[in-house]
Amino acid sequence: MTADDFRRLALALPEAVEGSHVGHADFRVKTKIFAGLNAEETLGNLKLEPGRQAALVALRPGVFTPHNGAWGRQGWTRIDLASAEPAEVREALWVSWRLVAPPKLAALHPEGGPRLRLASPAEIDLILDLDDDACGVYAGLDMDVLLSHDHPFVHAERARWLAGAAAGRLWLCEVDDAPAPVGFVACDHVDARPYLDQISVRRAHMQRGLGAHMLRHAQAWAQAAGELWLTTYADIPWNAPFYARHGFVRVPEAECGPELHAILESQRACLPAPGQRVAMRWTPGRGRRGAAPR
Ligand SMILES: CC(C)(COP(=O)(O)OP(=O)(O)OC[C@H]1O[C@@H](n2cnc3c(N)ncnc32)[C@H](O)[C@@H]1OP(=O)(O)O)[C@@H](O)C(=O)NCCC(=O)NCCS
């Protein structure tokens, strides 16, 4: 793998940002460094529990090497990027992230829990398929929100999600009990403000908290900008009421920007129940409220 592959995997972790110190790139969660690159960007650096470090060093000699002295004893480990496999590095980065992240944040991403990773534009068909499957849930309400793949609305969606994947703001959700991703969250900017474009979970995996997990990720993505917008259905249990429980508030249309207006209009032109489409906004500090009565 290359240094850019390592960077991409590190930055896919929750709330990860790139920083630098003494000429080296590093990757931080809440200001704490969980990984880095050497100055030449040939070696990755991360932290493992000592037992896992010893096992990886024994299993993959020359790929994983402990740092010298106290740093190495604390678990800091070098990875020879040219000979490392992306899957083992992704797993090691998760371990390091969990060791370094504040306990409250780490608890939201337990080992064996859902994992988010950036999507690649080459995965656009998988993303469209996931969305078709997820939107089948509306059939239970006798609402058909599925449009043909030739419809201009779907073409526009495809173009936005391709751009989102290329720009690093579309994530896929993986779980241990499925061989392929089971959900995705696509973020964007509308009226120059962070916007949650779509969040979808395969029907077979709904109502296990994956939607909430991805929603929190989108909120973390938007945190620094101070707000996150979306459009949704007002009265559908997994739409506005779900978002309201995660701190979103309905916004009167007079307060929406021109691009958001245009989105609402394009949705009303081809989705069922057009009068039910509403805009919502979240601002940091508004977290999850009580669970819904089921
Ligand atoms: C919205 C969506 C992503 C939620 O995914 P999920 O993994 O089921 O999400 P969670 O398990 O975190 O929570 C789902 C919430 O919706 C409610 N919900 C979900 N499906 C429901 C159903 N069929 N009937 C009633 N309530 C339902 C649950 O009460 C739950 O709320 P709570 O945890 O606050 O009690 C998923 O339903 C989906 O993909 N829907 C189709 C696409 C869509 O509508 N996306 C949103 C576009 S605005």
The ligand as a Gaussian input file, in Angstrom:
#p B3LYP/6-31G(d) Opt

LIG

0 1
 C      -33.480000       5.873000       7.941000
 C      -32.644000       4.594000       8.059000
 C      -31.276000       4.874000       7.467000
 C      -32.505000       4.233000       9.537000
 O      -31.641000       3.103000       9.591000
 P      -31.658000       2.094000      10.826000
 O      -30.377000       1.346000      10.777000
 O      -32.907000       1.330000      10.876000
 O      -31.589000       3.143000      12.012000
 P      -31.618000       2.896000      13.589000
 O      -31.706000       1.453000      13.897000
 O      -30.504000       3.697000      14.162000
 O      -32.924000       3.659000      14.033000
 C      -34.084000       3.643000      13.246000
 C      -35.138000       4.482000      13.911000
 O      -36.262000       4.551000      13.024000
 C      -37.370000       3.923000      13.601000
 N      -37.798000       2.936000      12.622000
 C      -37.058000       2.379000      11.727000
 N      -37.775000       1.551000      10.962000
 C      -38.992000       1.599000      11.407000
 C      -40.179000       0.967000      11.015000
 N      -40.222000       0.131000       9.982000
 N      -41.263000       1.259000      11.711000
 C      -41.187000       2.114000      12.744000
 N      -40.077000       2.737000      13.139000
 C      -38.991000       2.490000      12.465000
 C      -36.948000       3.232000      14.858000
 O      -37.876000       3.502000      15.884000
 C      -35.603000       3.855000      15.196000
 O      -35.744000       4.918000      16.041000
 P      -35.126000       4.932000      17.544000
 O      -33.858000       4.127000      17.533000
 O      -34.863000       6.357000      17.774000
 O      -36.163000       4.330000      18.365000
 C      -33.323000       3.401000       7.340000
 O      -34.637000       3.257000       7.831000
 C      -33.389000       3.554000       5.830000
 O      -32.436000       3.253000       5.145000
 N      -34.553000       3.992000       5.314000
 C      -34.721000       4.123000       3.875000
 C      -33.961000       5.332000       3.358000
 C      -34.355000       6.573000       4.117000
 O      -35.514000       6.835000       4.390000
 N      -33.329000       7.385000       4.458000
 C      -33.544000       8.636000       5.104000
 C      -33.693000       9.657000       4.064000
 S      -34.207000      11.214000       4.750000

